[in-house]
Amino acid sequence: MRGSSVALFLLLLAAAACQRGAVAERLELGEPVESSGAQRVETLTDGRRPMEGAKWNTPGVSFFNTAGAYVVYDLGEPSAIDAAYLQGDNNDRFVLEVSDDGADFAPLWTAPAVGALGLRSRSATKLGAHGRFVRLSAIGGDRWVSISELQLFSATPSSWPPPVEVDYELRAAHVANIALLVFGLLSILAALFHARGTRAGRALWVASVLSGVFAIYALFRAWPVDVSVLNASRAISAAVAAAAVIRLGWRTEQAYERLLVALLGAMALLSVLTFYNFGYPQFYDSDQRQPTYVHGFDMRVYFPAVKYFDELGYDGVYLASVKTYADEELGGSLDSIRETRIRDLRDYEMRTVEDLSEEIHGVKQRFTPARWDALSKDMAYFWESMGSRAYLESLRDHGGNATPAWLLPAYWMFRSAEANETTFLWAALLDPLLLLFFFVIAWRTFGLRAALVCMVAFGAATVYQFGSNWGGSTLRNDWMVLIGLGVCALKARHLTLAGALLGWAAMIRAFPALALIFLVVPIGWKAFEAVRQGRSPRAELVALAKVATGVVVVVVALGALSANTFGMDESWGAWARKISMHANRPNVNHLGVTALLSFEPDNLWHVLRARGEDPELWGPLTAQTMKDRRWLIRISMLLYTLLAVFACRRLRPADAAIIGTMMIPIYFYPSNYYLHILFIWPLMLAAWSGRERKREWTQVAATVLIACSVMWFGWLIPGNYGQFLFFSGVLLIAILLLLAIPIAGDRRSATSGTA
């Protein structure tokens, strides 16, 4: 007993010694001796931080309001600096520099951006630096930069990362999240387990309604809501809708059907409101210093590319963006921004302004003086509204990839318009109106329940997220709506119209061609069976001819009009070259079979950095992994293809067209937002007659909704790359299940003799 007590005493003594050592190793920073563009700097070194994932502007953070904002600390004497810790906004990079004299600073550590949203911790060890003065600044990210805590250590503490006291403040956002969770749980219980006419069933519904009222109140108090609330709202609306759909297809004789449909409608409304940020402007106008509904980042690419396509084509937008900015803001000189990195849209390589100076100065020669003046005026709106920093950093994107067929209506819309908030607000109304039209047509064609599930999936699908939604943009959802309308036309047997709509969608984004390819499968299968049974396949051939007629008419018309407007090689030829380059280039936000199977842990940024290699090597290394594993990728494509064909053969052309859209992440390497098309998937097997087919539709709808809900867990993964890999996995599993549903249905029908 005495020996145990002594051992315990020695352990406690050692722990205390370690703790004292860790404290002694921390360098005292105190108040900064110099700062510029930073607010509330006292919070940076108070030894406290908000919770991980807290909103960027939560209490207890310091704001860096300008591109050149910084703070400088004096350590009192030259000191060793071996480790550093900070918590800051997720998408910003923070730069630490060290100096002996407070004048000449050398790089110490750059804390990288991370994918998980909100305030996130970063840390580094083995810095091996020495100096008296330390300077903290920020680069990259967006215009909202915040840091909550900075700590430096002369030696790495035994406990790493260091324990930092957390402010557990119950904010309005936390209450809203809790309220949504309680509502979700009670609503799921009420939907799944109530029994009509029982006291317990009525009590569950009353509890669900009361919790819903409180959730509305909590959302109102938390408005404008932060990202965590939006994520929770998406997941819960999808989960509750899934429960309602399951119960509508199971034990319906004991269910409150009207209540379940009403609950489904409420979740449709909640998810759509979530998509549109509960009505609060998601973007910011730096010039007017207020939020705006205009998606400036998106429009600064597409508007000039459309209006000035004759001069800029697909490769000149960023060159002209730099030149107009330099002429108007920098006196025509590129010297102050010569190290700014932009993407060369000719080959997608990142280059500095200095590297491209000849091309930047030369782009002006493509314009007449009047057209250049108009471009300069239009681009001035973007750098003023976005802020110079965000404007220049947006030039790292891959630019617009829309086909000339998409450019055509946008060109007629914008060719005489000026870049301003009014223009873009009116143009941004097109997408909501198109979506509303589709949901109404889906209701009339497939029924109310199917349309409501599509609405839930539209708003609840986290997969489209990449910092923001596409509200405030123009014609982002047009091709998806066209596919949905084409599916409705197929269901209504308007085959020529269906071909025209699907052909139009394919001319806009190319991917929808898969819907046309796969709708041929059931028609071809019926023709084959007719021939095998000695019957004429005339009906099937007529149906195919009608679809083909609609496709040909639209393709020829749009192809001819766009080629005549923009030039054949300048438009379609340039687009083909651009998209072939884009399709094979690794990007963190690309999804599908290729993205998942090309993942290699040794190629990750932090692993490369730890090995002393350039993190930018991730791209070439991942491209090589794609090449090395192409056999595995092709086998996966083949397996999914066989399943898809087998699933399509006895379905309606409308269902087969939907399955064709499921093949987008199988055959291609698409950006995440293209997979927002999943919101039309619940139309598969909808409005079929027969008990079994209705049960199968329940399975389809529930699978899509559960996949949307499960995507919430992706936000727990640090880094965008990990999140999108998770989304890829969820989507591929969901597609596998969706293909299995009609296959299993065919087997049951064959067994029962009711095929």
Secondary structure as UniProt FT lines:
FT   HELIX           2..25
FT   STRAND          34..36
FT   STRAND          38..39
FT   HELIX           41..45
FT   STRAND          48..50
FT   TURN            52..53
FT   TURN            56..57
FT   TURN            59..60
FT   STRAND          62..64
FT   TURN            67..68
FT   STRAND          70..81
FT   STRAND          83..89
FT   TURN            90..91
FT   STRAND          93..99
FT   STRAND          106..111
FT   STRAND          119..124
FT   STRAND          129..139
FT   STRAND          145..153
FT   STRAND          165..167
FT   HELIX           172..193
FT   TURN            196..197
FT   HELIX           199..222
FT   HELIX           227..248
FT   HELIX           252..254
FT   HELIX           257..275
FT   HELIX           277..279
FT   STRAND          283..285
FT   TURN            286..289
FT   STRAND          290..292
FT   HELIX           296..307
FT   HELIX           309..312
FT   TURN            313..315
FT   HELIX           317..329
FT   TURN            331..332
FT   HELIX           335..337
FT   TURN            338..339
FT   STRAND          341..344
FT   TURN            345..348
FT   STRAND          349..352
FT   TURN            353..356
FT   HELIX           357..362
FT   HELIX           363..366
FT   HELIX           369..386
FT   HELIX           388..393
FT   HELIX           394..396
FT   HELIX           404..414
FT   TURN            415..416
FT   HELIX           421..428
FT   HELIX           430..446
FT   HELIX           448..460
FT   HELIX           462..464
FT   TURN            471..472
FT   HELIX           478..491
FT   TURN            492..493
FT   HELIX           495..509
FT   TURN            511..512
FT   HELIX           513..532
FT   TURN            533..534
FT   HELIX           538..566
FT   HELIX           569..573
FT   HELIX           574..583
FT   TURN            588..589
FT   HELIX           593..597
FT   HELIX           601..603
FT   HELIX           605..610
FT   TURN            611..612
FT   HELIX           615..617
FT   HELIX           618..628
FT   HELIX           630..648
FT   TURN            649..650
FT   HELIX           653..662
FT   HELIX           664..667
FT   HELIX           672..683
FT   TURN            684..687
FT   HELIX           691..710
FT   HELIX           711..716
FT   HELIX           720..752
//
